[in-house]
Amino acid sequence: MSPTLSRFPLPAGFGQRMHRRDALRIGSVTAASTLASIFAPGRVRANPEQARTGKPASAHSVILLWMAGGVTHHESFDPKPDAPEEIRGSLSTIPTRLPGVRFSAVCPELAKIADRLAIVRTYAPGSDDHFLAQAMALSGRKVTPAQITSEPNVGAVVSKLHGPRAGFPGYIAVPGVTRPGPPPKNLFVGGWLGAQYGPFPTGGSPKNADFTAKVQEASEEEFNRQALQLAEGLTDQRLSARESLRARLDAKLRGFEAAVSVNDHYTGAFKMLQSPKVRGALDLTQEPDAVRERYGRTKVGSRCLLARRLVEAGARFVMVDYGYDPEYGNLWDNHNAASQNFPHICEMAQRPYHVAGMDRAFAGLLNDLMERGLLDRTLVVFLTDFGRTPKINKNGGRDHWGKAGSIFFAGGGTQGGRVIGATDKIGAFPTTPAYTPWDVAATIYQAIGIPLDTALHDQQDRQLLLLPEGEPIPEVLG
């Protein structure tokens, strides 16, 4: 949907902060085929000599909380209680565990654990366009309209350089069905690294690709297990027979390099389809009711809980995908145009599938990870397209605002209890340095032990920079 932006003058020098590196320093058979591409081994790994030039990894796994659509910062982590009502809205604010730091009243659970968060209030992608802002956030790279599906996601890079682990693909999306539009676009991609490095989506194909109509869909648990369900009539025994047939065919072709590579891919795919550990990690019915309630029996709650189960079982990079929904529409894109049929933004934020539900789910995840001894080695990153306009529009919504927004980091070496950056008195512009998608990506790469001068190669064997721009946010990691 096209933004209807309130007009505010850009401050001098806004958007000019950047870092640049001067140079590069040296189930069914179909289900099995899809899974096979995910397990393709990367031809280029991080150079061990280069790896010694980077900092040691502080995170064993990453959970990316991807809220596509533009989460409002005014009704979450950067409220402005002293601003005029058309800016602040009708919601009150509450204190957090950090002296002098307040959140919106719909974030009580995260307020209780703010001492574990590194909150960035000056996240600024510099674009008000969904496609561009989302592609930049997911890839950590500047993009043009022609590049929104060609630049590899950060998870794809992690998958290529670090590979699969514990029977899981290197990059998993839960459920991986968000398609911004119109027209619908799949931005969860391996890009020029190759499709095999795109995410394995636990939810299979979207039920309704443009997410404009409200439809009845399967339960969240059933939806999240679609990709590992065998086709009707294809039993485990039949799958094993097909694996045996595959092995016999490959034996005939042994000696051909390409055949060996394909065999490796299919071996990983069959193992994943048949692994009780992998299939069990996707089964939320194994969780006690008390745990389910802690996260909230909502889509975002279930997806956060599934992410915890996956990293606990050994998955390396898991993206929680919650944005454009067939039941609720464009969840975070709250212009409140007539076609959206949303309530006022301040009422919307209180609903269990909006900011209030996000607060409960994120806090449930962080508390659960901590109690299980997983938070210190799991980097959790909340990321969205951009913030929303300071001024509430005439329909009671907020429009796109790429000049400022709020995100956070937790766990995995994060220095918690920090608010990084500040915006002006109406939440319009940063009054301290702004941070970009490429800075976020650099922070993730540093945390998981990928040196920023790592060389990558595309499918045409061209050598490319891991990150042309961007530096780790210094206040986030120790």
Secondary structure, DSSP 8 states (H G I E B T S, - for coil): -----------TTTT----B-SS-----HHHHHHHHHHT---SS---HHHHTTS-----SEEEEEEETT---STTTTS--TTS-HHHH-S--EEE-SSTT-EEETT-HHHHHTGGGEEEES-B--S---HHHHHHHHHHSS---GGGTTTS--HHHHHHHHH--BTTB-S-EEES-----TTTT------GGG-GGGS-EETT-S-SSTT--S------HHHHHTGGG---TT--HHHHHHHHHHHHHHHHHHTT-HHHHHHHHHHHHHHHHHH-HHHHHHT-GGGS-HHHHHHH-SSHHHHHHHHHHHHHHHT-SEEEEE-SEETTTEESS-----TTT----HHHHTTSTTSHHHHHHHHHHHHHHHHHTT-GGGEEEEEEES-EE-SS--TTS---EETT---EEEESTTB--SEEE--B-TTSSSBSS--B-HHHHHHHHHHHTT--TT-EEE-TT--EEES-SB----TTTB-
